[in-house]
Amino acid sequence: MFNGLIFRFPIPYFVLGTWCLLLAVGKGWAEESTAALERGKSLYEKHCAVCHGEKGDGNGQAALFLFPKPRDFTRGLFKVRSTSTGNPPTDSDLFRTLTDGMPGSAMPAFSSLPEADRNALVNYVKKLGGVTQKPTSIIRPGTPPRSTPKLIAKGKEVYEEMECGTCHGKEGKGDGPSAPELKDDWGQPTFPNPFTRGIYKGGGKPSDIYLRFTTGMSGTPMPSYEA
């Protein structure tokens, strides 16, 4: 019976009906996407534009009084990523930065905002940065090894071998010989993080710090050490 109905139903009408259905679904998705971006824009103007600027160029009204300067999103460069150099951050990377803020800077945590609002902000920040491609290389740190005196000694050896002290200082105080001369990609003065404070942008868990070494921090002098 069902097969008979199908075969008696004119093919052109069947194709036309399918096309109309797909068109309606596509239109609904586009309207939902537009509404989400508008929601993100509204939230951005309320919570973010005062520092990052209405255009996302880092020139908000409060930027003059802040150090380090707010990030210019329009370049599509983001410090905290779980992706290889040359790749944009994942949505989860941006969501976490919004949620946790950037310790050691003026960027606050927005964990009080509903999850849906934070997701809307992620999408709008991506739009400001022209981020349209998905990352092709995501770094997964895995389970960190247990800290031992031997491992710490090896870490000190690598720290000296890679000349981390040139910027961060021999004892990690951020007072290396190159520190006063460092500038970010926008020509703004920037200072290496003093590790002795125990405050780390992007989080202080071993996996977080591993990612900062591996991915580097785009837009800053901190390079990637990914093999």
Secondary structure, 3 states (H helix, E strand, C coil): CHHHHHHHCCHHHHHHHHHHHHHHHHHHHHHHHHHHHHHHHHHHHHHCHHHHCCCCCCCCCCHHHCCCCCCCHHHCCCCCCCECCCCCCCHHHHHHHHHHCCCCCCCCCCCCCCHHHHHHHHHHHHHHCCCCCCCCCECCCCCCCCCCHHHHHHHHHHHHHCCCHHHHCCCCCCCCCCHHHCECCCCCECCCCCHHHCCCCCCCCHHHHHHHHHHCCCCCCCCCCCC
